[in-house]
Amino acid sequence: MRVDQFIPAFHHGDAIGDSGLHLKEFLCSQGFSSEIYCLDRDKGLEKKSVLYADYPQPGPEDVNILHFALPSPLSKAFIEIPGRKILIHHNITPPEFFSGFSEEMVRISEAGRREFESLVPHVDLALADSEYNRQELSQCGFSNTAVFPLFVDLSKYERPHNRFVHDLFRDDRTNILFVGRIVPNKKIENLIKVLFYYKKFISPLVRLIVIGKTESLPSYYQSLVRLADEFYLKPEEICFTGHIPDEEMYALYRASDVFLSMSEHEGFGLPFIESMVFDLPVMAFNCTAVPYTLDGAGILFNTRQVDRVSELVDIVVRDQNLRKKVINGQRERLKRFDPENRERLFLRFIEDLTG
């Protein structure tokens, strides 16, 4: 029996792509024939995937899995092929976040929502990588739903970090870290406001580090640059790294004092898990999938007031007893984030579907 996955765009370092690759390797280890089919892929992934143009006709007993995050021609193809069908929902950023920055992204988001809803009658099992996303599946009309969190290879974070980068940033400044796409729902402008307040009223020795592709939405990124200029923030106080190699990202996790997210829409939030791996205290605005991913770990807050958030950051940075409690809680959360549990869970899904 074949168990194949459809991932429209297969990228290095992408949470969906990495999770799909882990799932493929696990399925092959269990004796299934399994492949990843995609429309587009990064260089170096040719041996780990097949272009959809070469997708063979499946049999009625085969299982086909669509990872859905954006509209693509694979959705229509997925509807039309025979066999059993599983949807894995990774969430669509609501269009209102893109308004004023990109009308094209507004249209893509709206089209994605319509395409997502069109899948309802054609899916045997709808999975979500968070409880928040599962609730969205139910609200849209999917009847057979369950939570299936992302596969995360925790062992990859054991690789050596870049010591030069670590030492460069491990100076006298308090490092506030954020990792994620530079897009409006992440509310990076609020992080800049926290930085400004912290610098003016708490300590001038502070730095905001933002790791993520700056070309994801250029108009939004430029608005952040302008805001930083309006606050007279210097290059040594705010650092947009762009996309960087893993060993540099690991170094910045290790060099930071707190991970701060004021994002207002998260489908899962992989950087929260990564921060836990590096014993970096997580502080996050309480919304969407964030409380489910943290699952009792880290520090959730319900305010957007930058003064309160800034003062809380300082408490977490300075209070060593509190830091220790937060880190211990995050370590307990990681114990529940076991890839083997997900593998056993997925086998049960396949068995129930093909029973």
N, C-alpha and C positions, 0 to 999 in steps of 0.2 A: 504493500500500500504506500502511496505517495502522500507526503504532507508538505505542501509547498507554500511559500510566503510571497506576497506581493508588497514590495516597498517601492513606491514611485521614484524616489530619489535616494540612492544608497551612498552615504557619505562617511568618511573617516571621522571618528570622534563624536558622531551624532548619537544621541541616546537611543533613538529608534533603530538606527542601523546596527549599533553595537548589541542591542537586545535581540534583534532579529538574527544576527550572526551567532550569538550564544545559543539561541533556540535551535537554529539549524544544526549546529555541532552536536547538541544534545540529542536531537531527533535521530541523527545519523548513528550516534553511539547506541541507540536503542533499536537499531535495525530497520528504521524507516528509510525510504528514499526521500531526500529532502533537498530543495533548492530555493534560493532567493531569486525572484524575477523582478527586474526593475526597468524603468525607462531611461534612467540616467544614473551614472556612478562615477566616483572619483577614480583617478588613476591609481593603480595598485590593487583595485578590488575586482579585477577581471576574473581572477581564479576563484573568487568567493561568491560570485553571482553570475547570472545569465540575463542577457537582455530579453525583454518580453517578446520581441519579434521571434525568438527561438523557443517560445513556450509550447510544449507538446499538449495535445488534447488530453485532458484528464479522464479517468474512468469514473463511474458512478460511486465507487467506494472510496475514492481519494478525498483528502481533506485539503481545502484551500483557505489560506489565511490572508486577509487584507489588513495592513497597518494603515489607519486613516488619520491624517493630520491636515491635509490640503486637498483640494479638488485635483483630479487627474484623470486621464483616459482609462486608467486601470480600474476605476470604479465601475464603469459601464461594462468592461470586459469581465470583471468579477461577477457581475449580475448574470451575465449570459452563459458562463461556463457551467457544465454539470458538476455533480459531486457535492459533498457537504461543505458548508461555508462558515468560517469563523471571522468575525470582525474584531480587531483590536483597536479601540478608540483612544487616541492620544490627545484629543481635544483640538478645538479650533478657536483661535483668539477672536473674540467678538469684534465686529466691524467698527463699532463706535470708538475703539481705541486708536484706530488709524485715521479717523476723520481729522482733516486739517493737515495731515502729513502725506497721505498717499491715497488718492481716490482709487487707484488701481488695486491697492491692498484692501480697500473697503469692498470693492467688487469681488475680489478673490475670496474674501472671508464670507460674504453673503452667498456666493456660488457654492462654497464649501459646505455651508449649512444646508442648502437645498440638496446637494449631492449626498450628503450624509443621511438626510431623512429619506431619500429615495432608496436607500439600502434596507430599510426596515423589513419589507416583506420577503427579502431574499436571503436573510441570514439565519442560520440555525442556532448560533451561539454568539452573543455579543459580549466581549470582554473589555474591561477598562483598566488602565494602569493606576487608577486611584478610585476611592469610593466616591469622590466628587464627580469623576467622569462616569462612573457607573450610574449615579443618580441621573445624570444627563441622558444616558442611554434610555433609562426607564421613562423619563419625561418625553422623549422623542417617540416612544412607542415600541421599542425593542422589548420583547417579552422574556426571553431567556438570557439573563445577564449575570455577570459575576466579576469580581475584582481579580485581576492578574497583574501584579506590579512588574515593573521593568526588571529584566535581568541586569544586574550590575556585577561586573567582575571585580570584586574588592581586591583581589591579588595584584591587579595592575598598578594600584597605588603604592605598592611596595617598591616599585622601581626607583632608582636613584634620582634625586632632584638636582637641579642646577645650583650648585653651591655659590657660584658667582652672583647669580640673581638673588638668591636668598640673602647673602651677606650685604648686597647693595641696598636692599630694602629693610634689613634688620638694623636700623639706626635708632635714633632717639625719638622718632615719630611714632604715634599711635596709628597703626594701619587698619583701616576699615575696608573690607573686601566685598566685592560683588562679582559674581560670575553669571553670565547669561547673555542672550541676544540683546543687542542695543535696539530695542523696540519700545513703543509707547506704553504697553501694558506693564512693563517692568518699572515704570515710574522712577527712572534714574535721576530725573530732575529733583525729586524729593531727597535722594541721597546727597546731591550737591548742596541742597539747602541745609541738610544736617551737617555736612562738612563745614559750611560757612559759619553756622551757629557755634559749632564745636571750636573752631579756630578763634572766633571773636570772644566767646564768653567762658570757654573752659580751658583750652590750651592751644597756642599757635603751632605746637609740634604735633600735627595731625596730617594724615594723607588718606585720600580715597583712591583705591585701586579698582578699576573696572575691567574685567577680562571678558572679551566677546567681540565678535566681528562688527566693526564700525560701519561696514558697507551694507549691512542688512537693510537699513532704511536711512539713506544719507540725510534726508531732510530732518529727521528726528535727531540724528547724531549732531548735525550742525546747530540745531537749537540748543543742545546741551553745551556745546563749545561756547556759544554766545552767552549762555547763562553763567558759565564759569568765568567768562571775561567780565560780565557785569558785576560779579562778586569779587573781582580782582584776585582770583585764585591763580597761584603760580604753578608752573609745570611740576615743581617738586611737591605740590599739595594735591594735585589731581592727576591721575595717570590712566589714560585709556590705552591699554596694551594692544588692542586688536586681537586677532587670532594668534596664539602662540603655541609652541610645542608643549607636549605634556610635561616634560621635565621642568620647564619654566613655570607652568601653571602650578605644579606640585610645590615648587619653591615658594611661590607667592602665598599658597595656602599656609605653608609652614611659617612664613615671615609675618603673617597677619595676626591681629589681636582679636578681631571679631568679624564674623560674616553677617552683613546687614542686608536684608531684603525689604523693600517697601513696595514690591510688586503687587498689583491688584488683580492679576489673573495668572494662575499657574495650573497646568494640567497634572503635573507631578512635582517637578522641582529637584532634578538630580543634584545640583550643587549643594543642597541641604545635606544629602547623604555623603557627598564628597567632603564637606566640612567636618562631619562627624568622624570620618576616617582619619583626618588630620588633627583631631582633638581641638578644633577651632569652634568656640562657642557660636551658636546660631541664634540670631535675632530676626524675627520675621513678622511682617504685618499679617494679621489673621484673616485670611480670605481663601476662597475656592479650595484647591487641593492641599494647601499648606498644612493645616492641622492634621490631615490624614497622613501626609508624608512624615512629618515630625513625630506623630503618634506619641505625644506626651513628652518628647525631648525638646531641647532648646528653650527659647523664650519667645512666646507669642505676645504681640501687643495689638491693641485695637484702635490706637490713635494715629492720626496723620500729623499731629502737631510736632513740628521739628524740634522745638525746645525740649519737649518731654522725651522724645526719642533720643536726642543727643545726650541728655543727662543720664538716660538709662544705659546708653553705650558706655559712658564714662564709668558708671558703677560696675558694669560687667568687666571692663578693662582693669579697674583698680582693685576690686574686691576679690582677693584670691580665694577666699572660702566659697563665694558664690560661683566663681569660675570652676572650681573643683566639682561642685555639685552639678553644674550644667554639663560639664564634660563627662562625669560619671553617668548621668542620665542618657547622654548621647551614645555612650558605649553600650548601655543596655539596649537602646533602640537598634543599634547595629546587629546585636545578637539575633534579633528577630528578623533581620533582613538577610535571610539565608538563601542562597541560590538553590540549594538542594531541595528546600521546601517548595520553591516555585517549579522545579523540574517534576517533582512528584505530583504537584497540583495539575500541571499541564497534561501529564499522562492520564490522569483521571478524566480531564475534559475530553481527551481523544477517545478514551475507552467508553465514556458515557455517550458520546456522539456516534460512535461506530458500533457500539454494543450489539 
